[in-house]
Amino acid sequence: MKKEILNYTQNRELSWLEFNKRVLEEARDITVPLLERMKFVAIFTSNLDEFFMIRVGSLFDMAHTDAQATDSRSGMTPMEQLEKIYAAVAPLYKERDKTYADIKSQLSPYGVCGLDFKELDQQERKYVKKYFKEQVLPVLSPQIVDANHPFPHLLNKEIYVTASLTQKDKKNKVHMGIVPIPQFISDILYLPGKDIRYIRMEKVIMEYLDLVFTRYDISDANYICVTRNADVAPDDEALEVTDDFRKLMKSTLHKRRKMAVVRLEVAEKLSEDMQAFFCEKFQITPDQIFRTKMPMKLAYIFAISGKLPEPLKKALIYPPFLPQPSAAVEDGSIMRQIRKKDLLLFYPYESMQPFLNLIKEASTDPNVLTIKITIYRLASKARLVEYLCAAAENGKEVTVLIELRARFDEQNNIDWSERLEEAGCRVIYGFENYKVHSKICLITYRNRGDIQYITQVGTGNYNEKTATMYTDLSLITADPAIGKDASAFFNNMATGNLDGHYTYLIVSPTSLKQKILIMMDEEIKKGVKGRIVMKMNSVTDVDFIKKVSKASCAGVKVDLLVRGICCILPGVPGYTENVRVMSVVGRFLEHPRIFSFGTGKEQKIYIGSADMMTRNTEKRVEVACPVLDEEIKKIINHDLKVMLSDNIKARILQKDGTYRKRELTEPYIDSQAVFMDEMIRAAEKTKERPKKKKGLLSKIKNIFH
């Protein structure tokens, strides 16, 4: 049966590439400090790596298993999508090379210099050669490829120096030489001196290949990097024979190392023979080979920022910004404050500390009975885990639903699950076919004989590191009805029930999409008086896209703030004329999910963990929570108004799938800069507030709250 193809939709993969183009645009923005621009090149690169590992990897599998399957938004088969991707990516490599070279040349006058060998002076050459002979050469593991030495397995995203080798005593005998760059060696070698002058390790090794392969004449020296398919899902059949899900995930991660090659990157142009050789060995086509003139790894750029002397930091990186103390948070017990009034935190403009303080306080409060939380991604160092462990050790019942399949964080989550279990926490995992992506925490406590709740629902992970880099909302409420829903949610998760009924929370895969579509229908009935504003990371769900079109045709004004993939095309006559799609790419990664329907007293606002993607609405456990506090509604409406007014970092999606910057007119609004400024001023006002003196009654309440 042929799928219906809508004429106001576009392919998700090509839409994602448009998003990554916007990241590269930030690297070219002359108003962004130079080293921050280089970081955007690094982010673009890591994004593209993951895109090939996951999205291209998935299409690669489909092309071999279901070749005639068609994309519901573009009608293309997997192979047709791959061809379009390869064609779209090739010019991006050239644009990235040009951008990198431009930034690199502009950094040089500041003494930040990435060098080629020809740029080293005589003393530096001596230093590099000495370092190579003493520190690098002894730990190298070179290999040759010939009839007696098979081509080795190349690890995903590791760099290998290669060359053609001819034995000096047998001029017609050609081999290939391969030198893996050891993972325990630094990516770059810093040169002596006051300036930050460095040379990349692959260039050092390539320069001295004659010291590695002493019996051979060397030609066609190069360095390469393979990208492997990393779209590995745990084997469902394996789940039937083992109940140790953590053990299964460990074996799945091992399998990822050996997956098929989906891309080959090379530093130098390949000869026809060498290209044919690599295509045969990796079972790829020439379209999957990409030449790059810039580093294949750029993680060292972030380390360089830390080595800058103070005067240079002001010129080359953003002025430091620390998440501010929330002006809404009072001194004293955070639990008592939440019982009086809901609290909304806006990361990274406001600190995550009040939430951490809440868990820390609950871990020692004698009235607290249970703490339950879902975890998707954590920082490598997490105070949250220490507080949860402390709570368990203090006799609280602590339940942690941890998702081991959080892509590329699997090992970290395995390690944390073991730590939590050792402390006495009850650790449970997600469902076989559904990732648990929700961000919800429930504290249950006894107050004067009654069972009461404090519930937190967020749009982002409980990750203390990303909370300083990603924009997210965190709502904390003592509303008893929401607490009862949260309690039912955790009981359902513990008993494997995906079909639970909730009064206030909306939960995928059963009620989240359905409820959002119902609320959109309510706006459609209002016609031109209807209003829909939604902020998400991505939009791909066809049911949602159709409803957006229906709303537009009814005259409803629809604003979608979508950072990344957006498969709906706005402004298409007869379909999406009343739809505007904006994307903001700036200093912080935009990450909140906000769903707003209507205006005035009838307005409904939800925040949650789900994007309008089919995987989120149908294949994941997601939670969204209504915002019931009128003051918090006003705050969110203000935030949305500022975001929609952004004319510096915002791009507007066109009906042809491209993005354009808005016309720059006064007032000039960079929404992220506005929020930073607002939170700094609010925190300063808070410092000026006279501190309340605690009376005897207050002190007694602190003891017996």
N, C-alpha and C positions, 0 to 999 in steps of 0.2 A: 504494500500500500504506500503510495507516494505521499510524502509529508507536504502539508500546506506551507508555502513559502510566502511570508509577508513582504510587501514591498516597502516597508518602513523599518526593516531590521538589517543588521549587518553581522558578519562573522565575528565570533568572540575573539579568535586568535589575532585577527588583523586589528580589531579594536584594542587589544592589549598592546600590540606593537605601537599603536598611536599613543597609548599612555606612556610607554617607555620613551617615545620621542619627546614627550613633554618633560620627562626627567632630564633628557639631554639638552633641552632648551634652557633649563636652569643652569646647566654647566656653561652655557654661552651668554648668560645674562651678566652684563658688565656691572650691574649694581650689586651682584653677589661677590663677596670677598674671594680672592683667587683660590686659596686652598679649599674653601667650601665648594667652589666650582669643580675642583678636582675630585672632591668627594662625590659630587653628583655623577661624574664620569664613572667612579667606582660603583655607585649604586646602580647606574644604568647597566654596567657590566655584570654585576651579581644578579640583577633582575633577569638579564638575558640568559645567563647560565641556568637559572632555575626554570625559565620558560622552556628552554630546550630539554632539560632533564624531565620536566613534568608534562607540559602541554604537547611538545613535539614528540616526546616519548610515548605519550598516550595515543597520538595519531599514528605513530609508527606501528604500534601494536595493532590498532584498528585496521590499518592498511593491509596487514597480513592475516587478520582473522575475520574481518567483516568489511571487505573492500568496497562493497556497494552501499554501505550505510551513508546517509546524507545528513548534513548539518541542517537542523530545522530552521536556522536563521538565514542561511545563504544557499542551501541546496547543493553544496559541494561535497564530494566524496572525500575520505581521508587523504588520498593521494593528491587530489586537486588542492586541498587545503595546504598540504606540505609544499607543493610547488609554489603556491602564492606566498607562503611564509618565506621560503628560501629567496624568492625574488624580492620580497620586501625587506629582508634582513641585510642583503648585500650592500645596498646604499647606506644603511645605518652604520655598517662597519667603517665605510669611508668617512662618514660624517663624524663618527666618534674619533677616528684617527686624527682628523683635522682639528677637532676641538681639543683633544689631548695635547697635540703639538703646540697649539696656540697658547694654552694655559701654561704649559711647560716653559715656553720661551718667556712668558711674562713673569714667571716665578724666578727666573735666573737672576735678575738684578737684585732680588732680595736675598740671594745666597742660598736658595733652595734649588739644587741642580741635580737632575737625573742625567747621568752622563753615558756616552758611548766611549769605546776605547780610544777612538781617534781624538776625543776631547781631553784625555788625561795628559797631565804633564809627565816628565820623565820620572820624577820622584814618586808620583802616584802610581805609575806603571810598576815600578819596583815594589811598592807597598802591596799592590794587588797580587803580583806574581808570587811574592813571598807568602802572603796569606793563603793563596791557592795551594801552594806546595805543602805548607805546614798544616793547614786546617781543613782544607777541602779534599784534596787528592787522596789522603789516607782513608776517607770514609766513603768514597765513591764506589759504586757497584756497576762498572761498565759491562756491556754485553755485546757480542757480535751475533749477527743473524746469517746463517749459512745452512748447508745441508745437514750439519750435525748439531746446529743450535737453532731451535725453532723460535719463531717470533714470539716475544713475551707478551703476557697480559699487561696492558697499560691501565693504570688506575684512573678513575674518573677525576677530572679537573686537576691532575698533576702534570707538571711540565717535564718534558724529556728532551734532551739535546740529541740530535741525530746527525749522521754524516755518512757519505759513501766512503768506504775504505778499500784501498788497493794495496795488497801486500807488496812490499818494496822489492822482494826477490821474485815475485810472480806478477808482473805488470798487468796481466789480463784477468787476474782473479779479483772480482769485486764482491765485497761484503757490505752489510749495513752495520753501523755502530750505533748503539743506543746507550745513553747515560741518564738514568733517573736522577733528578735533583732530590737529594735526601730531604725528607720532610722535617728533620730536626735542624736543618741549616736555615739561617735567616734568608728571607727572600731578597734582601739587598745587603750590600757591603758598604758601610759608611767609611768615607775617606778621612784621613787626619785633617785637622784644621778647624777654624771657628765656624765656617759656613756649613750648611747641611748639604754636603756633596756626597753622592752615592752612585753605585753602579749595581745593576741587577745581577743576581747570581747566575742566571742562565747565560748571560753575556760573558761572564767571567769563565765559566766552564767551556763555552763554545770557543773562546779565544785560545784556550790552552788544551784543546783536544789532542794536539800532538804529544802532550805529556801524558795523556791517558792511553792513547793507542800508539805506542811507540814503534810498533813494527809495521805501521801502515802509512801510506800517503793519504791525505784527507782532502775530500772535496764535497761540495754541496752541503756544507754545514748549515744546520737549521735548528730550530726548537719548535716543538709541537705540543698540543694538548688535546686530549679527547674528552668529549662530553658523552656520558652514557645515560641511557634511559633509567630514570630513578623512580618511575611511576609503579612502585611495587605495592600491592595490597596483600595482606596476609591471606594465605591459602585457606579458603573456606573448608576444604576437605580436611586440612590439618587440624582445624578446630574440633573436628569430630573425634579425633584420636588423642588430643591432649587438652587438659583443662588448665594448663599453665600458660596463660595468654602472654605473660611477660617473657617466658622462654621462647614462645613462637615469634614474638616481635624481634628478639635478638637474632633468630635465624633469618628473619626477613631482611634485617639490616645487612647481614652478611651477603645475602643474595643480591642486594642492590649493587654491590661492588663489581659484579660480573655481567651486568646487563649489556644489551647491544649498544654499539656506538651510534649516536644520532648526529654528531657534529665533530669535525676535525678542524682545529685552528692551527695555522702555521705562520711563522714569522717571515719566512722568505718564500719567494715564488718557487713552486715545485717544478722540476723537470717533468716531461711527459712520462718518462719511465717511473719516476718516483710517485707521481700522482696515480698512475695505474697500480703500482705496488700497494699503496695505502688503500686505494679503493677495494682491491682484492682482499687485503688482510682484514679490513674493518667492515667489509660488505656494505660500502656506502657508494654514493654517486658523486661526481665532481661538484654537483650543486650543494653538497653538504660540507664542502671544504671552503673555509673562509680564511683569507689572509688578513692579518692585523699588524700594523706597524707600531702599536703601543703595547704595553705590558698585558699579558693574559691574566695576571693577578694584580690587583691594586689595593689589597688590604693594608699594605704598609703605609699608605697615605694617611690613614687614621693615626698610626704611630708617630709619623712625622709631625703632626699637629702638636703632640705632647712634647716634642723636642725643641719647639720654637722658643727663642728668648722672648721675654715679655713685650718689648717694643714691636717685634714682628707680629705677635699675636693680634695686636690691634689692627694691623694692616691686612692680615691674611685670613683671619677667621672671624666668625660672628662674635660680637660682644657676648660674654658669658651670660646665660640666663638660667637661674635656678627656679624650679617650681616654687611658687609662693605659698606661704601659709594661708589657708582659706579664711577670708574675712568672716565667713558664716560660722566658723567653729569657735566656740567659747572655751575658756579655761576650765579645767576640771574634767569630770567624767564624761566621756564621749557617749557612753550608753545612756546616761541620764538625759543628755542633750537630744539624742535621737528620739527618745520616748516623748519629748515635748514637740519636736518639729523635724520634718524630713530634711535631709541634707543632700545637696548635689555638689559633686566635685568635678572639675573640668581639668583633666590632665592635658598637657604637661604644665599648663599655666598655673594650676594649683597642685599642691603636693599630694601624693598618695598617703602621706603619713597619718591623716585621721583614720583612714580605713585600717591601716596596720595597727594603730593605737586601739581601735575597736577590738580587733582580734586579740591583741596583747592583754587588754583589760578583761575580755571575756575568759581568757585562759586562766585567770586567777580569781575571778568573781565567784564567790561561794554559791550564788543563786543560779549560775549558768549550768545547764544540764547537758546540752549538746551543741556542737558546731558542725555544720555540714557545708561542703563547698565542692564546686566542680572546677577542675584545673585542666587547662589546655596547654599553655606554655608558661614556664617559669624562668626567671633569671638563673644563671649558674650559681649565684649566691642569693639566697632568698630568706629574708627575715620572716616572711610569712610562714614558711615551713617550720622554722624554729619555734614560732608562737603556737602553731598547730600541734607540734610535738610536745611543747610544754603543757598545753591544755590536756593532752592525753595523759601525760605523766602526772598531772594534777587531778586525775580522776574524771575528767569530762569525757563524754562519748564523742569522739571525733570521727566523722565519716568523710573521706576524700574520694570523690569520683574523678579519677585521673584518666585522661585520654592518651593512651600510649601511641596512637597513630597520628599525633601532631607532626606533620611532615617536617623532617630534618631536625626535630627536637625529640625524636623517639628515645635516643639513648639518655638524654637529660631527664626525661620523664620516667624512664625505667629506674635510673639512679635515685630520683626523689621518691618514687613509690617504695623502694626498698628502705630508704631512711624513715619514711612515715610509718611503715609497718613495724620497724624495729622499735619505734617509740610507743607503739600501742595503738596507733590510729587504725581504723577500719578502712582498708583501701579496696575500692571496687573499680571495675573498668567499664568501658562503654559496651555497646551492642555489636554483634557480629557485622551487621550491614549498615550501621548508623554511627557516625562519629558524634561524640558529645562535645559540642562546640560552645555550649551555653556558658555564661559567666554569672553565676548566682551563688550567694552565700547566705546561710540561715543560722542565726543564733537563737536557741530556745532557752528560756529561763523562767524561774518561778518567782512571782511577785505577789506577796500576801496570799499565797495559796493558789493563785491562778497561773496557768501556763501562758506566757506571752512570747512574742517574737520580735526580732530585729532582722530585716531582710535587706540584702544588698544585691542589686542587679547592675551589671556594667555592660559597656559596649566593647571593652577590650580585656586583655588577659591580666591575670594577677602577677604581672611581671614588673618588678621594681626598676629594671633598667629601661624597658621600653616605655614605661610610664613617664619618663623624662624626655622621650623622643616622639611618641605617638600622641595625637589628640584623641581623647576618649572621655566619655561621661561615666560617672559612677553615682548611682542613686541609692541612698540608704534611708530606709523607712521603718517605722514601728507599726505601720498600719496592720491591724489584726487580720483583715481579710486577705491581704497580700501574703502575710505570714502563713496563714492556713494553706493557701495555694502552694507556697514554697515547700511547706512540710509535706503536702501531698505529692509534689513533684519528686522530692528526694525518696519518698517511700516507693513511688512508681519506678524510679530508676533502680532502686535496690532489688525490686522484684521483677524486673524485666518487662514492665508495662509501658508501652509507648502510647497507649490509647487513653491516658488519664484525662479527666475532665477538670477544668479550672475556671474559676469565676472571673478573675482579673488578669492573671498571667495568660499570655498566648504563647503556645509551645508548638514547634515543629517536631515531627512531621505531620501532626494531626490538625492543629488549629491555627497556626500562625499565618500561613498564606491565606487560608479561608477567611480569617477575621479581617485581614488587611484588605482583601478584595471586597468584603462586605462594607467596610468603612469607605472604600472608594466609591462603591455603588451609592452610598448615602450622599456623597458629594455630587455624583452624577445627577441625582434627582434634583439637586439645587440649580443645575444648569450653570449660567454665567456667575451665579453667586457662590458656586462651589470653589473650594481651594484645597490643593494638595501640595505639600512640600515634604520631600523625602531626601535624606542624606544617607549615602551608603558608599561602600567601596566598589561594588560591581552590580550590574544589572544584566541578567541573561534569561530569566524565567519568562517563558513565552506567555503563560497565563497572565502574569503581571503586565507584560508589554501590551498585550491585547486590551487589558483594562485601562491602561494609560491612554491608548488610542481612543477608546470609547469615551473616556472622560474629556479628552481634547475635543472630540466631535460634538460633545454636549455643551461645549463652551467653558468647561472648567479650566482655570489657569493652573498648570502643573509645572512646578519647579523641581528638578531632580539635581541634587548635588552628588555627583558620582566621580570619585577620584580616578578609578581605573577603567575596567571594561564596561562599555555601555552598548548593548546590542540594539537599542531603540534609536532611530534616527529622528530628530526633531524637525519641525518645519516642513514636513512632507504634506503637500496640499491634499486636503480631504481626509487626512489621517492624524497628523501630529502638529497641526498648526499652532496649538496653544501650549505646546510643550517646549520648555527650555531646559537644556542640560549644561551644567557647569562643572568644571573640574579645577580644583586648586592643588597645585604642586608647589610646596614651599619648604621652609626650613624644617618643619615638622611633618611627619607622615599623617595625613588626614585619615581618621579611622572610626569616628562615631557612626552609629546607625540610629537615625532619628526619623520617626514617622509622624507627620502632623496632618490632621484632617479637619477642615473647617476653620472658622475664625470666631473670635469673641467667646462668649460663655459656653457655646456649644463645641468649642475646639477640643479635639482629642489628640493627645500626644503620647507616643510610646517611645521608649528607648530599649535597645536590645543588642543581641549578638549577631543577628542574621542580615546578610545581604539578600537582595532579591535575585538569587541564583537558584536554579533547580536543585543543585547539590545541597544548599542550605534549607530550602523550603520542603524538600522531599526526602533527602538522604542524611540529614543531620538532626540532632537534638539541639534546638535553639530556644532561647527564652527572650520574650520582650515583656516589658512591664509598663503599665500606664503611669503617667505622671499626674498625680491627683492634687498636689499642693499648688495653689494658684500663684504663689510667689515664684516657685520654681518654673512654672509654665512661662511666666513673664521673662525669666532669665533665659530660658531656651529660645523663646521667640526673639529676644534681643540678639542672641548669638546667631540664629538663622538669618536675621535681617542683616547683620554685619557680613556674614559669609556671602549672602546673595548680592551685597553691594561691592564685593571685592573687585577692583578693576586693575590691580597690579599683578597678582599671582593667578588670577582666574583665567581660564580659557573657556570659550563657548563652542560646543559641538555644532557643526554645520550639518546640513542634510546630506552632504556627500561623504560624511564620515571623518572629515578633517576637523581640526580645532583651530580657532583663532583667538588671539588675545582681544580683550575688550578695548574699545576706544578709551584712551586715557584722558579723562576730564576730571576737574575738581568736583568734589573732594577726592583726593587720591587715597584709596583704601586698600591696604594690605591687611586682610582679616587677622592673620596670625600676629602681626605687629600690634594691631589694635588690642587683641586679647592680652598679649604680654603687658602692654602699657596699662590696661585696665586693672589687671591683677596686682601689678606693682603698686599702683596708686591705692588700691583697696587695702593691700597689706600695710602700707605706710599709715593709712588712716587708723587701722586696727592698733598699730603700735601707740598711737596717740590717745587711744581710749583709756580712761582711768580704770585701773584694775579694781574689781569688786573685792571688798574686804569680806573674808569669810567669818560669819558669826558662829556662835556655839551651835545653833540649830543646823546650819549648813554643814558644819564639821561632823555632827552626829549623822546627818543624811549620807555623807560621804562614806561613813562606816557601814551603814545599814541599808544602802540603796538597793 
